[in-house]
Amino acid sequence: MKCLRRGPSAPAANTFNNNNMLKSELIAKLASEYSHLRQEDLERVVNVILDEIADALARGDRVELRGFGAFSVRKRDARKGRNPRTGAPVKVPAKAVPFFKAGKELRARVNGGEDPEAR
């Protein structure tokens, strides 16, 4: 029987595509494309954009970037769960979770030019 690893040493759930872009890589790419701008300034711009999105979500607002997608907050009701190890019932409190819905243009771009949700 194969042993499943859990915890920090377990592989990431999204292992089908290992081409991840870090924030620092995004800033470096922007710096190479816009060489007339200083990397420190580009880093500040990226941080301001991400901070504003996070702040808006923290206030419960929706952030829409046309063609890219929309960030929003979804409420999860309190519920009863189970401790997987002991099976004992556990109260899971209500919480808010960030949610992203890809825009039409982004979906089409990811799917080779065709929007899979087009009707």
N, C-alpha and C positions, 0 to 999 in steps of 0.2 A: 504494500500500500504506500502510495506517495504521500509524503508529509508536506502539508501546506504551511508556508512560512507566514507569520503575521508580525506586525509591528514595524519599526523603522527599517529593518533590514529586508522587508518584503519588497518585491518589485512593484513599481507604480502600476495602478490599475489601467492606465492608458499607455500600454506598451506597444501598440501597433505602429506608432509613428514616433520615433525618438528624436525628431527634429524640433526641439523646443527653442524658442527665442526668449532670452532673458532681457530684462529692462536695460541692462548695460550693453547688450548686443544691439538693441534697438537704437540706443543713443549713439553707439559707434557707427551704425549704418547711416543714421541721419548725418553724422559728422562727416562721413566720407562722401555723401551725396551733396551736402551743403558746406563745402570746405571754406566758404567765406564767413561762416558762423563759427564761433568758438564752441568747443565741446562743453564747457561749463555752462554756457548759455542754453545750449540744447538740452542739457541735463535738467536745468532749472525749468524749462518749458515743459518737458515730459512730466516732471514731478508735479508741476502746477496742474496740468491737465488731469493726471491720475488722482491728485488730492481733491480737486473740485468734483470729480465723479464720485469719489468715496464720501465726501461731505454731503453731497446731494442725496445719496442713498441713505446715509445716516439720518438725514432729516425726513426720510420717507418719500422723497421726490423721485421722479422718473427722469432719466437722461436719455435723449434720443439723438443719435448721430445718423443722419439720413444716409442711406446706402450701406451703412455699416451694421447698425443694430440699435437695440434699446436695452438699457439697464434699468431694472426696477427692483423693488423689494416685495417679496411674497411672505405672507404670514403663515406660520405653521401652528396649528392648534395644539394645546396640551393633549397628551395622550398617555395611555398605559403601554409600557413596553415590558420586555423581559430581559433579565440578565442572561446572556447566552451561556455563561459558565454554570450558573446555579439554577436557572429557570425561574428565579424569584421575580415577582412583579416589581416594576420600577416605574415611578412617575416621571415622565418626560415633560419638562415645562414647555410652554408656548415660546416660540421664538420667531425672529424675522431672518430670512435668508436672502442673499442677493441672487438675482435671476437675470440672465441675458438671453434675449431673443435676437437671432441674427436677422439682418435686413435682407430684402430681396436681392440686391446686388451682391452682397457678400455670399449668400447661399449659391447664387449662380456662379460666382467666381470659384468657389470651393469645388463645385460640381462640374467643372469644365465648361461653363457657359450656359448650362441649363438649370433653371430653378426647379428643384424637385417638388416644391409646394405650389407651383403654378397650376391654375385650374383651367 
